[in-house]
Amino acid sequence: MLAVEGLHCSYGRIEALHGVSIKVEIGEIVTLVGANGAGKTTLLRAISGVQPITSGQILFDGVRIERIPAHVRVARGIAQVPEGRQLFTSLAVEDNLALGAWSRRAANVADDLQYVYRLFPIIAERRRLPAGMLSGGQQQMLAIGRALMAKPRLLLLDEPSMGLAPILVDQILHAVQELKRKGLTVLLVEQNARAALTIADRGYVLETGRITAAGAAQELLSDRRVQAAYLGV
């Protein structure tokens, strides 16, 4: 579904990604593991189209998209849940969800709204409240739901467990697994490497803008270098 080839990204004179290449197959959960500043968020932003690239290729369904605007990528089936959620906090929960579907025709939007409410029942209970009144975990659920309203085939999920209690992290990651069972493909950035690799099919380790390891998730979980660097072993 997704192929990133030799991607370079810079912030001014500082190069953040140095020839990164990854692939995501249809129906997979693929996770990017790495420390703060490794370039994980930059890579997701480049794929979704909100971060310009210096060179390289991004192919979605075999078609190059690196020169296509972000909003067109959304319409083609790529949606990102940004780090920090970035909700419209003064708007109601349901209005935030409706904005996620702005690029779609009205048909079937109501069905997808109900699916989000079934996935996150607490969001349904609070659908009339301003998004800013939700807890951190509820806001993360809302951010994921907003992305799902775009009807993506590829979901880019950036640090969904950030700042959340362990029980909420489990709920969020369980929801990600449920989305995979429904046929969604997920590229997951997550500092909780053990949790991410536990639910993923494959993973990549990104260090200072370079891929330094890749493989099946279980292989990375048992890799001594990954254990020492990211799993506290």
ChimeraX attribute file (.defattr): number of C-alpha atoms within 10 A of each C-alpha:
attribute: neighborCount
match mode: 1-to-1
recipient: residues
	/A:1	16
	/A:2	20
	/A:3	19
	/A:4	21
	/A:5	16
	/A:6	15
	/A:7	22
	/A:8	22
	/A:9	23
	/A:10	16
	/A:11	13
	/A:12	7
	/A:13	6
	/A:14	8
	/A:15	14
	/A:16	20
	/A:17	26
	/A:18	19
	/A:19	18
	/A:20	20
	/A:21	18
	/A:22	17
	/A:23	16
	/A:24	20
	/A:25	16
	/A:26	16
	/A:27	18
	/A:28	19
	/A:29	26
	/A:30	27
	/A:31	30
	/A:32	27
	/A:33	28
	/A:34	25
	/A:35	16
	/A:36	11
	/A:37	13
	/A:38	19
	/A:39	24
	/A:40	28
	/A:41	21
	/A:42	21
	/A:43	24
	/A:44	22
	/A:45	19
	/A:46	19
	/A:47	28
	/A:48	25
	/A:49	23
	/A:50	13
	/A:51	17
	/A:52	17
	/A:53	22
	/A:54	15
	/A:55	15
	/A:56	16
	/A:57	21
	/A:58	26
	/A:59	16
	/A:60	19
	/A:61	13
	/A:62	10
	/A:63	12
	/A:64	14
	/A:65	19
	/A:66	21
	/A:67	11
	/A:68	11
	/A:69	12
	/A:70	20
	/A:71	14
	/A:72	14
	/A:73	18
	/A:74	23
	/A:75	16
	/A:76	18
	/A:77	14
	/A:78	25
	/A:79	28
	/A:80	26
	/A:81	23
	/A:82	20
	/A:83	17
	/A:84	15
	/A:85	20
	/A:86	11
	/A:87	18
	/A:88	15
	/A:89	15
	/A:90	13
	/A:91	15
	/A:92	18
	/A:93	28
	/A:94	22
	/A:95	17
	/A:96	23
	/A:97	26
	/A:98	17
	/A:99	14
	/A:100	21
	/A:101	21
	/A:102	13
	/A:103	15
	/A:104	14
	/A:105	8
	/A:106	9
	/A:107	8
	/A:108	10
	/A:109	18
	/A:110	12
	/A:111	11
	/A:112	18
	/A:113	20
	/A:114	13
	/A:115	15
	/A:116	21
	/A:117	19
	/A:118	12
	/A:119	17
	/A:120	19
	/A:121	14
	/A:122	14
	/A:123	22
	/A:124	17
	/A:125	11
	/A:126	16
	/A:127	18
	/A:128	13
	/A:129	17
	/A:130	17
	/A:131	24
	/A:132	15
	/A:133	14
	/A:134	18
	/A:135	11
	/A:136	18
	/A:137	20
	/A:138	19
	/A:139	21
	/A:140	27
	/A:141	25
	/A:142	28
	/A:143	27
	/A:144	27
	/A:145	26
	/A:146	27
	/A:147	24
	/A:148	26
	/A:149	25
	/A:150	26
	/A:151	23
	/A:152	20
	/A:153	19
	/A:154	27
	/A:155	25
	/A:156	26
	/A:157	23
	/A:158	24
	/A:159	21
	/A:160	27
	/A:161	24
	/A:162	17
	/A:163	12
	/A:164	16
	/A:165	11
	/A:166	10
	/A:167	9
	/A:168	18
	/A:169	19
	/A:170	14
	/A:171	15
	/A:172	21
	/A:173	17
	/A:174	13
	/A:175	16
	/A:176	24
	/A:177	17
	/A:178	13
	/A:179	18
	/A:180	17
	/A:181	12
	/A:182	10
	/A:183	14
	/A:184	20
	/A:185	25
	/A:186	28
	/A:187	23
	/A:188	25
	/A:189	26
	/A:190	24
	/A:191	21
	/A:192	17
	/A:193	24
	/A:194	19
	/A:195	15
	/A:196	24
	/A:197	25
	/A:198	15
	/A:199	17
	/A:200	23
	/A:201	17
	/A:202	24
	/A:203	28
	/A:204	24
	/A:205	22
	/A:206	22
	/A:207	18
	/A:208	17
	/A:209	23
	/A:210	20
	/A:211	21
	/A:212	12
	/A:213	15
	/A:214	17
	/A:215	15
	/A:216	14
	/A:217	22
	/A:218	15
	/A:219	14
	/A:220	23
	/A:221	19
	/A:222	11
	/A:223	13
	/A:224	13
	/A:225	13
	/A:226	20
	/A:227	15
	/A:228	10
	/A:229	12
	/A:230	18
	/A:231	15
	/A:232	9
	/A:233	9
